[in-house]
Amino acid sequence: MMNRYPTVAEVTESARQLVSRFPGAGRLRRIGTSRAGRPVLMLSVGHGPRHILVVARPHPDEPVGAATALALAERVARGDRLSAATDPAIVTWDIILCLDPDGAALSHGIEEATAGPGHTLDTYYRTAYRPVAAEQPEWAPIESQQLPESQALFRVIDELRPFLQCSLHGVEAGGSWVQVTRDLPELAVPFQASATELGIPVQHGTFDALYWENPSPGVYVLPPPDSTDRLAAGSENIGLSTWCAPQRYGGVTAIIEVPMWATDLADDLSPHPEAAHVLRELAGLVRERGRQVTAVLDKARAFLPPAQDSPPRRVLEWMADGLYDLVADSWEPLARQAAAASHPDDPHRLTTAQVCALDIVARRQPLRAAGLLLRLLKTTDDAAAPGLHRDLDELFTAWCTDFETALRLRWVPVHHQAEHQARTVVAAAETALTALQ
């Protein structure tokens, strides 16, 4: 039974073994090369005329997709014909094993850090790396950046014209949800059934999609590119992302999120009794903790590696340059809305789940920055570094404990995360395939 996330090397080796074990069923090929020269590999299983494209590890700090990708490949290679979507004679599954291998290398150790027993947010954030938006392959095109990883994905989409693209994401804490570029009505029931069976809460309300159409619990439909119904922190050019590329050929994309740590607050639909007050407290929390991390960064800038040579340093500078305020400011309309709600049934009242989603974001932003800065401070030999590391480490440890306690977090076993994500992918595939017939 899988008890930790596989590394990129382990996923690659497993893919090679699968091709050997099932002669003729699978093909492994290089579809591109990363900025640092690492291969971007795609495993294709099946020979059907229709294509499903699965993108694993688009974010390096979200390793669950690698485990899910292997489970899906194994299922199709075995000739699982429990549904048309997994019949290798009908559908070819094209699985990008890791879209951001450079980022995954900078998250080295994350797999062991989250292997039980004893895994905590503390060990996770000390190893996790998440690039700036312009260096995230799915997101970079909307930031006017042409990364080779993004271009490789676009080429595959143009070559295969998938009727479905599934992007495999994870979230540190909360519940599970799906974002789709077009509603897939038949997805709702199997998605919720899987989450219930595996003890994973469905996320009702999420920072990523607060203002999006929400046709069923945990399912959110991406607004049209020209819509203003998105967070201030969102992009006005979402149509340029790799998520929207399959629309050129009538395809749909599903972004499937599963939590590492779950909180039952994520699916609590009761009205929050003090939403406006709590939102303003959370805005203050993200600003203040961001300020504390930035204060340490200010003292360390002179001896840290320059931003042009250090991806972690670029993240720290990006976050210090107004990101905390951008996040906090985007919640003010919600706080005003909640304050104006006059009675318990007022539709403007925010639920406990919605407030929980923002609580998670407020706590994780400074932790991401602090974890990266601790790593940089540990690798420098400047005389000031140990003292700064000690001071920041004290804050970091307290914030992790506060996060776990405030949201009553519990670990979701890796095999449950991957199983739920795989089931959701298959359900999305069945729904999208049926719509074509």
FENTA-V889108 format. One record per backbone hydrogen bond with DSSP energy under -1.0 kcal/mol. CO is the residue of the C=O (numbers start at 1). NH is the residue of the N-H. E is the energy in kcal/mol with one decimal. If there is no record, write none. Layout:
co = {CO | CO}
nh = {NH | NH}
e = {E | E}
This chain:
co = {7 | 8 | 9 | 10 | 11 | 12 | 13 | 14 | 15 | 16 | 17 | 18 | 22 | 25 | 27 | 29 | 32 | 34 | 38 | 40 | 40 | 41 | 42 | 43 | 44 | 45 | 50 | 51 | 52 | 53 | 54 | 55 | 56 | 57 | 59 | 63 | 64 | 65 | 66 | 67 | 68 | 69 | 70 | 71 | 72 | 73 | 74 | 75 | 76 | 84 | 87 | 87 | 88 | 90 | 92 | 93 | 94 | 95 | 96 | 100 | 101 | 102 | 105 | 107 | 109 | 110 | 112 | 120 | 121 | 122 | 124 | 124 | 132 | 133 | 136 | 138 | 139 | 140 | 140 | 141 | 147 | 148 | 149 | 150 | 151 | 152 | 153 | 154 | 155 | 156 | 157 | 163 | 164 | 165 | 166 | 167 | 171 | 172 | 174 | 176 | 177 | 178 | 179 | 180 | 184 | 187 | 188 | 189 | 190 | 191 | 192 | 193 | 194 | 195 | 196 | 201 | 206 | 209 | 213 | 216 | 218 | 220 | 224 | 228 | 231 | 237 | 238 | 244 | 245 | 246 | 246 | 247 | 252 | 253 | 254 | 255 | 256 | 257 | 258 | 260 | 261 | 262 | 263 | 265 | 266 | 268 | 270 | 274 | 275 | 276 | 277 | 278 | 279 | 280 | 281 | 282 | 283 | 284 | 285 | 286 | 287 | 288 | 289 | 290 | 291 | 292 | 293 | 294 | 295 | 296 | 297 | 300 | 300 | 306 | 310 | 311 | 312 | 313 | 314 | 315 | 316 | 317 | 320 | 322 | 323 | 324 | 325 | 326 | 328 | 329 | 331 | 332 | 333 | 334 | 335 | 336 | 343 | 346 | 350 | 351 | 352 | 353 | 354 | 355 | 356 | 357 | 358 | 359 | 360 | 361 | 364 | 365 | 366 | 367 | 368 | 369 | 370 | 371 | 372 | 373 | 374 | 382 | 384 | 385 | 386 | 387 | 388 | 389 | 390 | 391 | 392 | 393 | 394 | 395 | 396 | 397 | 398 | 399 | 400 | 401 | 402 | 403 | 404 | 410 | 413 | 414 | 415 | 416 | 417 | 418 | 419 | 420 | 421 | 422 | 423 | 424 | 425 | 426 | 427 | 428 | 429 | 430 | 431 | 433 | 434}
nh = {11 | 12 | 13 | 14 | 15 | 16 | 17 | 18 | 19 | 20 | 21 | 22 | 25 | 46 | 44 | 42 | 40 | 37 | 34 | 31 | 32 | 97 | 29 | 95 | 27 | 93 | 92 | 163 | 94 | 166 | 96 | 168 | 99 | 100 | 62 | 66 | 68 | 69 | 70 | 71 | 72 | 73 | 74 | 75 | 76 | 77 | 78 | 80 | 79 | 87 | 90 | 91 | 47 | 50 | 52 | 45 | 54 | 43 | 56 | 104 | 105 | 106 | 108 | 110 | 113 | 114 | 115 | 124 | 125 | 126 | 127 | 128 | 135 | 136 | 140 | 242 | 142 | 143 | 145 | 144 | 151 | 152 | 153 | 154 | 155 | 156 | 157 | 158 | 159 | 160 | 161 | 252 | 53 | 254 | 55 | 256 | 260 | 261 | 263 | 203 | 257 | 220 | 255 | 222 | 187 | 191 | 192 | 193 | 194 | 195 | 196 | 197 | 198 | 200 | 199 | 176 | 209 | 212 | 221 | 219 | 178 | 180 | 227 | 230 | 234 | 240 | 241 | 247 | 248 | 249 | 251 | 250 | 165 | 181 | 167 | 179 | 169 | 177 | 171 | 412 | 174 | 410 | 266 | 268 | 204 | 353 | 352 | 278 | 279 | 280 | 281 | 282 | 283 | 284 | 285 | 286 | 287 | 288 | 289 | 290 | 291 | 292 | 293 | 294 | 295 | 296 | 297 | 298 | 299 | 300 | 301 | 303 | 304 | 309 | 314 | 315 | 316 | 317 | 318 | 319 | 320 | 321 | 322 | 326 | 327 | 328 | 329 | 330 | 331 | 332 | 335 | 336 | 337 | 338 | 339 | 340 | 346 | 349 | 272 | 355 | 356 | 357 | 358 | 359 | 360 | 361 | 362 | 363 | 364 | 365 | 368 | 369 | 370 | 371 | 372 | 373 | 374 | 375 | 376 | 377 | 378 | 385 | 388 | 389 | 390 | 391 | 392 | 393 | 394 | 395 | 396 | 397 | 398 | 399 | 400 | 401 | 402 | 403 | 404 | 405 | 406 | 407 | 409 | 262 | 417 | 418 | 419 | 420 | 421 | 422 | 423 | 424 | 425 | 426 | 427 | 428 | 429 | 430 | 431 | 432 | 433 | 434 | 435 | 436 | 437}
e = {-2.5 | -2.5 | -2.4 | -2.5 | -2.3 | -2.1 | -2.5 | -2.3 | -2.0 | -1.7 | -2.7 | -2.1 | -2.4 | -2.5 | -3.0 | -2.9 | -2.5 | -1.7 | -3.4 | -2.8 | -1.1 | -1.9 | -2.4 | -3.3 | -2.2 | -2.9 | -3.4 | -1.8 | -3.1 | -3.0 | -3.0 | -2.7 | -2.1 | -1.1 | -1.7 | -1.2 | -2.0 | -2.8 | -1.7 | -1.8 | -2.4 | -2.5 | -2.3 | -1.9 | -2.2 | -2.7 | -1.9 | -1.6 | -1.6 | -1.3 | -2.0 | -2.6 | -3.0 | -1.5 | -2.4 | -2.8 | -3.0 | -2.9 | -2.3 | -2.2 | -1.8 | -1.4 | -1.1 | -2.2 | -2.5 | -1.2 | -1.6 | -1.9 | -2.9 | -1.1 | -1.6 | -1.9 | -2.1 | -1.6 | -3.2 | -1.4 | -1.2 | -1.8 | -2.3 | -1.3 | -2.3 | -2.1 | -1.8 | -2.6 | -2.4 | -2.0 | -2.4 | -2.5 | -2.2 | -3.1 | -2.4 | -1.5 | -2.6 | -2.8 | -2.9 | -2.4 | -2.3 | -2.3 | -1.3 | -2.7 | -2.8 | -2.7 | -3.4 | -3.2 | -2.3 | -2.1 | -2.3 | -2.5 | -2.3 | -2.0 | -2.4 | -2.5 | -2.1 | -2.9 | -1.0 | -2.7 | -1.1 | -1.4 | -2.5 | -2.4 | -3.0 | -2.9 | -2.4 | -2.1 | -1.9 | -2.3 | -2.0 | -1.5 | -1.9 | -1.7 | -2.8 | -1.4 | -2.4 | -2.0 | -2.3 | -2.4 | -2.4 | -1.2 | -2.2 | -3.0 | -1.4 | -2.0 | -1.6 | -1.5 | -2.5 | -2.1 | -2.5 | -2.7 | -2.9 | -1.9 | -1.9 | -2.7 | -2.3 | -1.9 | -2.2 | -2.6 | -1.8 | -2.8 | -2.8 | -1.7 | -2.5 | -2.1 | -2.1 | -2.5 | -2.1 | -1.4 | -2.3 | -2.7 | -1.3 | -1.1 | -1.6 | -1.6 | -1.0 | -1.5 | -2.1 | -2.0 | -2.2 | -2.5 | -2.3 | -2.6 | -2.3 | -1.5 | -1.5 | -2.3 | -2.4 | -2.4 | -3.1 | -1.5 | -1.3 | -1.4 | -2.3 | -2.5 | -2.2 | -2.8 | -2.4 | -1.6 | -2.2 | -2.0 | -3.0 | -2.1 | -2.5 | -2.1 | -1.4 | -2.3 | -2.3 | -1.4 | -2.5 | -1.9 | -2.3 | -1.9 | -2.6 | -1.7 | -3.0 | -2.6 | -1.7 | -2.6 | -2.5 | -1.6 | -2.1 | -2.7 | -1.7 | -1.2 | -1.8 | -2.9 | -2.4 | -2.3 | -2.5 | -2.9 | -1.7 | -1.5 | -3.1 | -2.6 | -1.8 | -2.6 | -2.3 | -2.1 | -2.4 | -2.4 | -2.4 | -2.3 | -3.0 | -1.7 | -1.9 | -3.2 | -2.2 | -2.8 | -1.9 | -2.5 | -2.2 | -2.7 | -2.6 | -2.1 | -2.2 | -2.5 | -2.6 | -2.5 | -2.4 | -2.7 | -2.2 | -2.8 | -2.6 | -2.2 | -1.6 | -1.0 | -1.0}
